[in-house]
Each structure stands twice: as C-alpha cells, then as structure tokens.
Amino acid sequence: MLTTSIVQAPPLTLASGVSIPDSKMAREATELVRDTENSLLFNHSSRVYYFAAATGKRKNLTFDPELLYVSAMFHDMGLTPKHSSDCDRFEVDGANAAREFLRQHMIRQQDIDTVWTSIALHTTPGIPQYMHPVVALLTNGVEMDVLGIAYSEFSDTDREAIVAAYPRTVHFKEDIIQAFYDGIKHKPETTFGNVKADVLADKDPNFHRMNFCGVIRGSQWKS
C-alpha cells in the first residue's frame, strides 16, 4: 500500500450544498481514519462521500449526512492491518470498525445497523439500490470513484472540485487495485462470490477461484 502523508484538504462545499457534516462525530471520524489509512484510501473515502451525498441530492433522497459520512470514511478500513481480520471479508471488518465507533458515540442501534449494512454490501452489486438511502448511496459513491459509473451525471465543476480537494494519484486505477490486493491477499477464501476475486485473479497467477458448482458437486450429499 502507498504510505505517503496526508495533507488536510480545505473545507469543500459543492454548489448543491454538499459538505462534510460540521459535527464532533464527523471530525473524530475524519481524524481516526486519517490516522489509520494512507493517503490513497483516505482521499478515496472522502471522494466517495462527496459523490454519494451529491447523488442523494440529485435524486432528492432523504438521508442523514453524518451516517453517510461515517459509512464512506470507514468503508475501506477493513483493508488496513489494524482492522483486517483473519477470516472475515474486508467489508465486514470495515463495518465492524464503524459499528464500534458509532457505539462509542451512543448512536441508536437502528442507525448503527444501517451503517454496518452499507459497508458490508458496498461491493455487492444489485442489492444496495433497493435498500435504505445510506446503503444505496454509499455504493453509488464507491462505484463512481472506482468504476466511473454515472460519471457523466456529475458536472465537470463538481468532479474537478472534489478531486482537487482529495486528489486521485497519477495511477489511481492501478494503485487502488493494488490496495485491494494488499488488504485481502492473506485471506483469499473471503472473495468467494464477490468482485474481489477478480483482484486476486489479476494479481496472483496461482490464485484459483472457488467454483459454486464445484462446491455443490463436492458436497457430502449423495445426490
């Protein structure tokens, strides 16, 4: 993973009014993630929030900016050594880290569950868009920053402002793939059934995907 230092960006407010929530919890989330992640992941997570919140504004969705911010900032915490478990998906590790953070701030359980679900499902296409706005919007933000989905639905002004405040590296596409690989290569079995198997296949020539049909045929059932 990249280990370059993080320079705090000046406050950014988009023309739509989207900005980072001005609250104690949001500031503590920023500080915690900045101290835990490298600049690549911190800036990525910050951009994810802006793209997610801007999408919510554009779609006239009702959502809690604080919950969305925590979801965005913690969504890749499971890739860091501090929060990476031995056997859970990195998405679950990040969700668990966010849950612990929110419990310390006495957030109600329903909201904690929403944030947990948003992070746990952010790499599972086809489901989040039918769920709570925070769940749907986090995936929207991640898909925009990593995959470029809905790129043309954002104005040049907004895209440029977000990237100026939270820069993409010169080779961000390859850098983020490498960051994914570094964060999950020690537990390849956790990629079964999700998109991160593509990362391992791209980076490790010895990686063999688990096959769903093979699991069925190899079970102890006689038929």
ROTI-284485 format. One line per 4 residues: their letters; for each residue x, z, y of C-alpha. Coordinates in steps of 0.25 Angstrom, whole numbers, plus 2048, in hexadecimal, padded with zeros to 3 digits. Layout:
<sites>
a> X,Z,Y ~ ...
</sites>
This chain:
<sites>
mltt> 800,800,800 ~ 804,7FE,80E ~ 809,80A,815 ~ 80A,806,824
sivq> 806,811,82E ~ 7F8,810,834 ~ 7F7,80F,843 ~ 7EA,815,848
appl> 7E1,80A,84E ~ 7DA,80C,85B ~ 7CB,80E,85A ~ 7C3,801,857
tlas> 7B5,7FF,85B ~ 7AF,7F1,858 ~ 7A5,7EA,861 ~ 79A,7EE,857
gvsi> 79D,7FD,85A ~ 7A4,800,84D ~ 7AF,80A,84E ~ 7B5,815,845
pdsk> 7AC,821,846 ~ 7B1,82C,850 ~ 7B0,838,847 ~ 7B8,843,841
mare> 7B6,83E,833 ~ 7B9,82F,837 ~ 7C6,834,83E ~ 7CA,83C,832
atel> 7C7,831,828 ~ 7D0,828,831 ~ 7DB,832,831 ~ 7DA,835,822
vrdt> 7DA,826,81E ~ 7E5,823,827 ~ 7EE,82D,821 ~ 7EB,829,813
ensl> 7EA,81A,813 ~ 7F5,810,818 ~ 7F2,807,824 ~ 7ED,7FB,81B
lfnh> 7E2,804,815 ~ 7DF,80C,822 ~ 7DD,7FF,82A ~ 7D5,7F8,81F
ssrv> 7CC,804,81E ~ 7CA,805,82D ~ 7C7,7F6,82E ~ 7BD,7F8,822
yyfa> 7B5,802,82B ~ 7B4,7F9,837 ~ 7B0,7ED,82E ~ 7A6,7F6,827
aatg> 7A0,7FC,833 ~ 79F,7EF,83B ~ 798,7E9,82F ~ 78E,7F4,82F
krkn> 78B,7F2,83E ~ 789,7E3,83C ~ 77F,7E6,831 ~ 778,7F1,838
ltfd> 77B,7FB,82D ~ 779,80A,830 ~ 786,811,82B ~ 78E,81D,82E
pell> 79B,819,835 ~ 7A2,825,830 ~ 79F,823,822 ~ 7A3,815,822
yvsa> 7B0,818,829 ~ 7B3,822,81E ~ 7B0,818,814 ~ 7B8,80E,81A
mfhd> 7C4,817,81C ~ 7C4,81D,80E ~ 7C1,810,806 ~ 7CF,80E,802
mglt> 7D4,81C,801 ~ 7D4,81A,7F2 ~ 7E0,811,7F3 ~ 7E9,81C,7F9
pkhs> 7F1,824,7F0 ~ 7EB,831,7F6 ~ 7DD,82D,7F1 ~ 7DF,824,7E5
sdcd> 7DB,82A,7D8 ~ 7E0,826,7CA ~ 7D3,821,7C5 ~ 7C8,81E,7CF
rfev> 7C6,811,7D7 ~ 7CD,812,7E4 ~ 7BF,810,7EB ~ 7BB,81D,7E4
dgan> 7C8,824,7E9 ~ 7C5,820,7F7 ~ 7B6,824,7F6 ~ 7BA,832,7F1
aare> 7C4,834,7FC ~ 7B9,830,806 ~ 7B0,83A,7FF ~ 7B9,845,801
flrq> 7BC,842,80F ~ 7AD,842,812 ~ 7AB,84F,80B ~ 7B5,856,814
hmir> 7AD,851,820 ~ 7A0,856,81A ~ 799,849,819 ~ 78C,849,811
qqdi> 78D,845,803 ~ 784,838,805 ~ 78D,833,80F ~ 799,836,806
dtvw> 793,82F,7FB ~ 791,822,804 ~ 79F,822,808 ~ 7A4,824,7FA
tsia> 79C,819,7F5 ~ 7A0,80F,800 ~ 7AF,811,7FC ~ 7AD,811,7ED
lhtt> 7A5,804,7EE ~ 7AD,7FD,7F8 ~ 7B3,7F3,7EE ~ 7A7,7F1,7E6
pgip> 7A0,7E4,7EB ~ 791,7E2,7EA ~ 78C,7F1,7EB ~ 790,7F7,7F9
qymh> 788,7EE,801 ~ 77B,7F4,7FB ~ 77F,802,7FE ~ 780,80B,80A
pvva> 785,804,816 ~ 792,80C,816 ~ 794,808,807 ~ 791,7F9,80B
lltn> 799,7F9,818 ~ 7A6,7FF,812 ~ 7A6,7F3,808 ~ 7A3,7EA,813
gvem> 7AF,7EF,81B ~ 7B9,7EE,80F ~ 7B4,7E0,80C ~ 7B6,7DB,81A
dvlg> 7C4,7E1,81B ~ 7C9,7DE,80D ~ 7C2,7D2,809 ~ 7BD,7CC,816
iays> 7AE,7CC,812 ~ 7A5,7CA,81E ~ 7B2,7C7,827 ~ 7AA,7BD,82F
efsd> 79F,7C7,832 ~ 7A9,7CF,83B ~ 7AD,7CA,849 ~ 7BB,7C6,84C
tdre> 7BB,7D0,856 ~ 7B7,7DC,84D ~ 7C1,7D7,841 ~ 7CD,7D6,84B
aiva> 7CA,7E3,851 ~ 7C9,7EA,844 ~ 7D6,7E4,83F ~ 7DD,7E7,84C
aypr> 7D9,7F6,84B ~ 7DC,7F7,83C ~ 7E6,7EB,838 ~ 7E6,7E3,82C
tvhf> 7F4,7E2,826 ~ 7FA,7D4,827 ~ 7F8,7D2,818 ~ 7EC,7DB,817
kedi> 7E5,7D4,80B ~ 7F1,7D6,802 ~ 7F4,7E3,808 ~ 7E6,7E9,804
iqaf> 7E7,7E3,7F6 ~ 7F4,7EA,7F4 ~ 7EE,7F7,7F9 ~ 7E2,7F6,7F0
ydgi> 7EC,7F3,7E4 ~ 7F5,7FF,7E8 ~ 7E9,808,7E8 ~ 7E3,804,7DB
khkp> 7EF,7FF,7D2 ~ 7F0,80D,7CB ~ 7E2,80D,7C6 ~ 7DF,7FE,7C2
ettf> 7D3,803,7BA ~ 7CB,807,7C6 ~ 7CA,7F8,7CA ~ 7C1,7F4,7BF
gnvk> 7B4,7EE,7C4 ~ 7B9,7ED,7D3 ~ 7C0,7E4,7DC ~ 7CD,7EC,7DC
advl> 7D0,7E6,7CE ~ 7D3,7D9,7D6 ~ 7DE,7E0,7DE ~ 7E5,7E5,7D1
adkd> 7E4,7D7,7CB ~ 7EA,7D1,7D7 ~ 7F6,7DB,7D8 ~ 7F9,7DF,7C9
pnfh> 7FB,7D3,7BF ~ 7FA,7DD,7B4 ~ 7EC,7E2,7B8 ~ 7E1,7E0,7AE
rmnf> 7D3,7E1,7B3 ~ 7C9,7E9,7AB ~ 7BE,7E0,7A6 ~ 7B0,7E5,7A6
cgvi> 7AC,7DC,79A ~ 7B9,7E1,793 ~ 7B4,7EF,795 ~ 7A7,7EC,78F
rgsq> 7AC,7E5,783 ~ 7B7,7F0,781 ~ 7AE,7FC,781 ~ 7AB,805,775
wks> 79D,7FF,773 ~ 79C,7F6,766 ~ 793,7EC,76D
</sites>
